[in-house]
């Protein structure tokens, strides 16, 4: 297993290089740059075109694209993510402040999604074509169809305005000393919205996987031995049904990160999502590159994590 993991990590290096190069080319070819976003057009008109070129030279934007990418890659190899064009702060420090709120939101949403989707999917499979099955199908398709931003606005309207039991935005109550309970209280709505959006497809995958497994011979043999139905379903059938589900959950981590961007913007959650939106609006290339690098690492890690969990769930799977 250790050799396999090391080989996968070695293969991931050129993959990450290709992703970062593609992203750098795309954002460099986009119209405008950081100078256009930072400086008032009226000021540029008053100071003349030379002033704009001086600012671009100061930021290194006057150099060829591949030269700038090479400089960024060289600094990255030394552990330096660079500095933001907007406020000249260290990007590593900015991400360090925003990473943990996003991880808290994503992990809570993922746990909620699994706790919601797996029991409903299992129940929908063993009660196929029942009222429960049809209700789970309708609710699942509805949750998939409703955009996250609309679901978030609806949750704010209901639970923060009409029934004011939950905070509408932010991570802490303004004017009060920070506490873990206060953070968790603010986490409820965004995590629930993101978790419901992630649970919807998981319900369908769990149902489909369980329907394939419950028809297998070993499940019939387990029933014929007189085992309780709960034991047959959760100890024999579900364990094997989890194998394809692990793929969906692990490969859904990047999708969860993308959904967090929208949810964080709606709920003003101070995480990576709001930082990414601010960087895109300000054409802050170093920040955009750092966030995309983290996203690419998340994708590679989620693929590797899925393969490792396969071997844990199914002892028949061995990696040489």
C-alpha positions in Angstrom: 0.0 0.0 0.0 2.8 2.4 0.9 4.5 1.9 -2.5 1.2 2.4 -4.3 0.6 5.7 -2.4 4.1 7.0 -3.1 3.7 6.1 -6.8 0.4 7.9 -7.0 1.9 11.0 -5.3 4.7 11.0 -7.8 2.3 10.9 -10.7 0.3 13.7 -9.1 3.2 16.2 -9.5 3.0 16.6 -13.4 -0.8 16.6 -13.1 -0.7 19.6 -10.7 1.8 21.3 -12.9 -0.5 20.9 -15.9 -3.5 22.2 -14.0 -1.6 25.3 -12.7 -0.3 26.1 -16.2 -3.7 25.8 -17.7 -5.2 28.1 -15.1 -2.4 30.6 -15.4 -2.9 30.8 -19.1 -6.6 31.2 -18.8 -6.5 34.0 -16.3 -3.7 35.8 -18.2 -5.7 35.8 -21.4 -8.8 37.2 -19.6 -9.4 40.9 -20.5 -8.0 43.4 -18.0 -5.6 42.9 -15.2 -5.0 43.9 -11.6 -4.0 47.4 -12.4 -7.4 48.0 -14.2 -9.2 46.8 -11.1 -7.0 48.7 -8.5 -6.8 52.1 -10.1 -9.7 54.4 -10.9 -10.0 55.0 -14.7 -10.3 58.7 -14.0 -7.0 58.7 -12.2 -5.4 56.8 -15.1 -6.7 59.4 -17.6 -5.4 62.3 -15.4 -2.0 60.8 -14.9 -1.5 59.5 -18.4 -0.9 56.1 -19.9 2.7 56.0 -18.6 1.4 55.8 -15.1 -0.5 52.6 -15.9 2.5 51.0 -17.5 4.6 51.9 -14.4 2.1 50.2 -12.2 2.1 47.1 -14.4 5.9 47.0 -14.4 5.9 47.3 -10.6 3.7 44.2 -10.4 5.6 42.4 -13.0 2.7 42.3 -15.4 4.7 43.6 -18.3 6.7 40.4 -18.6 5.7 37.5 -20.9 3.1 35.1 -19.6 5.4 32.1 -19.4 8.1 34.1 -17.7 5.6 35.1 -15.0 4.4 31.5 -14.6 8.1 30.4 -14.2 8.7 33.0 -11.5 5.5 31.9 -9.7 6.5 28.2 -10.0 10.0 29.0 -8.7 8.6 30.8 -5.6 6.1 28.0 -5.0 8.9 25.5 -4.9 10.4 27.5 -2.1 7.0 27.5 -0.2 6.2 31.1 -1.1 2.7 31.7 -2.5 3.4 35.4 -3.0 1.6 38.6 -2.0 -1.8 39.9 -2.9 -1.9 42.7 -5.5 -4.8 44.3 -3.6 -3.4 44.8 -0.1 0.2 43.4 -0.4 -0.5 40.9 2.4 1.0 37.4 2.4 -1.3 35.0 0.5 -0.2 32.2 2.8 -1.4 34.2 5.8 -4.7 35.2 4.1 -5.4 31.5 3.2 -4.4 30.4 6.6 -7.1 32.7 8.1 -9.8 31.5 5.6 -8.9 27.8 5.2 -10.2 26.6 8.6 -13.7 28.2 8.3 -14.1 26.6 4.9 -12.9 23.2 6.2 -15.3 23.5 9.1 -18.2 24.2 6.7 -17.2 21.5 4.3 -16.7 18.8 6.9 -19.9 19.6 8.7 -21.9 19.6 5.5 -20.3 16.3 4.4 -21.2 14.6 7.7 -24.8 16.0 7.5 -25.0 14.8 3.8 -23.9 11.3 4.7 -26.2 11.1 7.8 -29.1 12.2 5.7 -28.4 10.3 2.5 -27.3 6.8 3.6 -30.3 6.0 5.8 -32.8 7.5 3.4 -31.1 5.7 0.4 -31.1 2.4 2.2 -34.7 2.8 3.3 -35.7 3.8 -0.2 -34.0 0.6 -1.6 -35.5 -1.9 0.8 -39.0 -0.2 0.4 -38.7 0.0 -3.3 -41.8 1.6 -5.1 -43.3 2.5 -1.7 -44.5 5.9 -0.6 -41.2 6.3 1.2 -39.3 5.5 -2.0 -41.4 7.9 -4.1 -41.1 10.7 -1.5 -37.3 10.3 -1.3 -37.1 10.4 -5.1 -39.2 13.6 -5.4 -37.3 15.3 -2.5 -34.0 14.3 -4.0 -34.7 15.6 -7.4 -36.1 18.8 -5.9 -32.9 19.3 -3.9 -30.8 18.7 -7.0 -32.8 21.1 -9.1 -32.8 24.0 -6.6 -29.6 26.2 -6.9 -27.6 26.5 -3.6 -27.9 30.3 -3.6 -31.7 30.1 -3.8 -31.9 27.5 -1.1 -29.6 29.7 1.0 -31.7 32.8 0.5 -34.9 30.8 1.3 -33.3 29.4 4.5 -32.3 33.0 5.6 -35.9 34.2 4.9 -37.5 31.4 6.9 -35.1 30.8 9.8 -33.6 34.2 10.2 -36.4 36.6 9.3 -39.8 34.9 9.6 -38.8 32.5 12.4 -35.7 34.3 13.8 -34.1 31.3 15.5 -30.8 31.2 13.6 -28.3 33.9 12.6 -28.5 35.0 9.0 -24.8 35.7 8.2 -21.3 35.8 9.6 -19.3 33.5 11.7 -19.7 35.2 15.1 -22.1 37.5 16.7 -21.0 41.1 16.4 -20.2 42.8 19.7 -20.0 39.6 21.7 -16.9 37.7 22.8 -16.2 34.8 20.4 -16.9 31.3 21.5 -17.2 27.8 20.0 -20.9 27.6 20.7 -21.5 30.9 18.9 -19.5 29.7 15.9 -21.4 26.4 15.8 -24.7 28.3 16.0 -23.7 30.4 13.0 -22.6 27.2 11.2 -26.0 25.6 11.3 -27.7 27.3 8.3 -24.8 27.3 5.8 -23.8 23.7 6.7 -27.4 22.6 6.4 -27.9 24.2 3.0 -24.6 22.8 1.6 -25.3 19.4 3.2 -28.7 19.2 1.6 -27.3 20.0 -1.8 -24.7 17.3 -1.4 -27.2 14.7 0.1 -29.5 14.8 -2.8 -27.3 12.9 -5.4 -26.0 10.7 -2.6 -29.5 9.4 -1.9 -29.9 8.3 -5.5 -26.5 6.6 -5.5 -27.1 4.8 -2.2 -30.5 3.6 -3.4 -29.1 2.3 -6.7 -26.1 0.6 -5.0 -28.3 -1.1 -2.4 -30.8 -2.3 -5.0 -27.9 -4.2 -6.8 -26.5 -5.6 -3.6 -29.8 -6.9 -1.9 -30.4 -9.1 -4.9 -27.1 -10.9 -4.5 -26.9 -14.6 -3.5 -25.0 -14.0 -0.3 -27.7 -11.7 1.0 -30.3 -14.5 0.4 -28.0 -16.9 2.2 -27.7 -14.5 5.2 -31.5 -14.3 5.4 -31.8 -18.1 5.1 -29.6 -18.5 8.1 -32.2 -16.7 10.2 -30.3 -13.5 10.7 -32.2 -10.4 11.7 -33.1 -8.1 8.8 -31.2 -5.3 10.4 -28.1 -7.4 10.5 -28.5 -8.6 6.9 -29.0 -5.0 5.6 -26.4 -3.1 7.6 -23.6 -5.7 8.1 -23.8 -7.7 4.9 -25.5 -5.6 2.2 -24.5 -2.0 3.1 -20.8 -2.8 3.5 -20.6 -3.9 -0.1 -22.9 -1.2 -1.3 -20.5 1.4 0.2 -17.8 0.6 -2.3 -19.2 2.6 -5.3 -20.6 5.2 -2.8 -17.1 5.9 -1.5 -16.2 6.9 -5.1 -19.1 9.3 -5.2 -18.3 10.9 -1.8 -14.5 11.2 -2.3 -14.8 12.6 -5.8 -17.6 14.9 -4.6 -15.1 16.8 -2.3 -14.1 19.2 -5.2 -17.8 19.7 -5.9 -18.4 20.4 -2.2 -15.6 23.0 -2.3 -17.2 24.6 -5.3 -20.6 24.7 -3.6 -19.0 26.3 -0.6 -18.0 29.3 -2.7 -21.7 30.1 -3.4 -22.9 29.3 0.2 -20.1 31.3 1.7 -21.1 34.3 -0.4 -24.8 34.0 0.5 -24.1 33.7 4.3 -21.0 36.0 4.4 -19.0 33.1 5.8 -15.4 34.2 6.0 -13.8 31.3 4.2 -12.0 30.5 1.0 -15.2 31.1 -1.1 -15.5 34.8 -0.3 -11.7 35.2 -0.7 -12.0 33.6 -4.2 -14.8 35.9 -5.3 -12.9 39.0 -4.0 -9.8 37.9 -5.9 -11.7 37.3 -9.1 -13.4 40.7 -8.9 -10.1 42.4 -8.3 -8.1 40.3 -10.8 -5.8 39.3 -8.0 -3.8 36.7 -9.9 -1.6 35.4 -7.1 -4.6 34.8 -4.9 -6.5 33.1 -7.7 -3.5 30.8 -8.5 -3.1 29.8 -4.8 -6.8 29.0 -4.4 -6.8 27.0 -7.7 -3.7 25.1 -6.5 -5.6 24.1 -3.3 -8.6 23.0 -5.4 -6.3 20.9 -7.6 -4.6 19.3 -4.6 -8.1 18.6 -3.2 -9.0 16.8 -6.4 -5.9 14.7 -6.4 -6.2 13.9 -2.7 -9.8 12.9 -3.0 -8.9 10.4 -5.8 -6.2 8.9 -3.7 -8.4 8.8 -0.6 -11.1 6.8 -2.6 -8.5 4.2 -3.6 -7.3 3.8 0.0 -10.8 3.5 1.4 -11.6 0.8 -1.1 -8.9 -1.4 0.5 -10.2 -0.7 4.0 -13.8 -1.5 3.1 -13.1 -4.6 0.9 -10.2 -6.8 2.0 -10.2 -8.5 -1.5 -8.8 -5.3 -2.9 -5.0 -5.3 -2.7 -2.5 -2.7 -4.1 1.0 -4.0 -5.0 
